[in-house]
C-alpha cells in the first residue's frame, strides 16, 4: 500500500503543480486591482469641536475654544498648522460648512434670507443619508448674485462622500459630505469611541470621508488615532468645527500628507498670507489631491505648506486681527480729541498765533497717522497704549514737520512718507498692513492681503496731497500734468496689481482723482478733450491692470472673477453684488446723515473755493489737489462695495487740507476781522 501510495503521489505531483500554477495565474490578475485601489489617494476631512467653554468679553482674546483647538493640533508634531477664515463678512456656523462644499462664497448680506435654512440629517435605509431642508439651501444660493453650488465638493468626487458621526450629537459636519441633491453616499452614526474606526472603514470604500469628532478629551484621543493611523497617499485635514455665535472666526486647521514642507505652515493663493487659508480652499485642495478637475464655480485655491510652523505666532496673529476693527474709529477720535485739546491749549498760551499753529499741526498729524499705524501694527500694544501712542506720535511728528518744512509745503513730507511706507510693506507681502488699523481684516474673510477700501481712499488722498503741495507756486504746466498723471498711474499699479495691493476698485478711485487733478493743471484750462480723457482714465487704468496681472500671474480676485469670468452673467453677478453691498452700507446706521453732511460740505467748498484758497492766492496746484480729492471720493463711492465710506474718507482729508491752509502763519499777524 505504501509503495502504491508513493507511486500515486509521483503520478499526481505534476498534476498538482500544474494546478497550483494555474491557480496562481488566475489569482494574480484579481489581486492587482486591489493593490491599485489601496494606493489610490484618499482624503479624510475631520472636524474637531472644542469643549463647551464660557465666552470672553475681551476684544483681543480669541477665546478658550480657539486656544484649546490650536493646542490640540499643535500637540501633533506631524501636522502642518494654519488658520482658516470661516465666512465672508458676518459669521454663521451653517454657512461656514456650506462655503466649504461650494468652494466659493459671498457676504451673507448677498443672500435672501441672510442666514441658511435649518438642515437636519436623516438616515436612509441602505446606509446612506440625506439633509432635510436642502432644496431651500439650493434655492437660496440660486438667488444670490454669484455662482454658488452647495454640495459641489462631494458631487465632484466619483461615488460621493461618506460621513462618520456621533449619534445624538449635532451633525453640522455632515453638510460637507452632501452632494448637490443633499444626499450622503454613505452614512455611519455611532458611539464617540469608535468614530475613527468607522471613518477608516468608510475610507476603504470612499475617496472622500468627512468625520465629526467628539469634543474634549475624547476628541483629542480621536485626533491621536487619526494621526497614528494615517497611511501614505492619504490627506488628513483636521479643522476646528465652526462654533455657534455670530463673532467672526479664524478656525485652527492642521494637515498631514499635503506635500510641500512637512509639519509646516499653511497658506494659499487666496490669502497670500503665511498661516492663513480660507474655508473655500478646502474643496480645491481635496480635488487636487484626488487628481480631479476643479469645477469652474470653485474660486478657492489649493492649500500649500511652507516652512515656519509656529502655533504661538498664529495665536498672536488672531489676537491682533480681532482688535483691528474695534480700534479703528477710536484711534481716529482719539487723535481728533487730542488735537482739539492741543489747539485749545495753544490758544490759551499764544492766542491767535497758537490757534494758527494748532490748525497746521492737526492736519499734519492726520497725514502722519497712516504711517504711525504701521508702527503700532508692528508693536501690537494694548488698546489704551495704541490709541495714545498713535495720537501723540502723530501730533509730535506734525509739530516737527511744521517747524522743519514750513507752510504750505509741509504736507509733502508725511504724504510721501506714507506712500513709501505702504508701498514697501506691500512689496514684502503686506505683513504690517493686515495688522494695521487701516488695513484689510482677514478675520472677516473679504480680503486677506493688500489694500482694503479704507486704505485705498487714504493712499489716494496722500498721493494728491503729496503732488499738489510739491507743485505749489509753479503754476499750470505740462510738467505738472505729468506729475499728477504719472503719480496716479504708479500708485494705481501698486494698489491694483494682484501681487501687491490687489484692489481693483482702487484703480478707479485713484485714476479718477489723479485725472481730474491733472486736467485742472492744463495750461489752457479744462477742455472738452481733456474731459473725455478724464472719463476714460479709470477705464484705461483697468485695462493696464489686466495686462499687468495676466503678465505677472497675479492670480488676484480681479483676475479670477473678472478676467476669467465664464460669461456676461458672471460679470453681472460681480457688479450687482458690489452695488448691493454698497447700497446696504449707504443706509446703515448714521451713514445717510453723515453722507449728506459730507456732500453739503463739498458743495459749500466748491461755491466758496476762492475764499478757501485765498491764503495761497488760488494756487492751481492746491486747487487741483482739492478737486482731485472730491473726484476720488465720488468715484470711490460709485464703484466700490463700501459705497459712501470712501467719500467720507476723501472729504475728511480735504477738510484737513483746508484747515491746514487756514493755519497760514501770516494770518496771526494783524488778521482782518472775519478771517
Order of alpha helices (4+ residues) and beta strands (2+ residues): alpha-beta-alpha-beta-alpha-beta-beta-alpha-alpha-beta-beta-beta-alpha-beta-alpha-beta-beta-beta-beta-alpha-beta-alpha-alpha-alpha-alpha-alpha-alpha-alpha-alpha-alpha-alpha-alpha-alpha
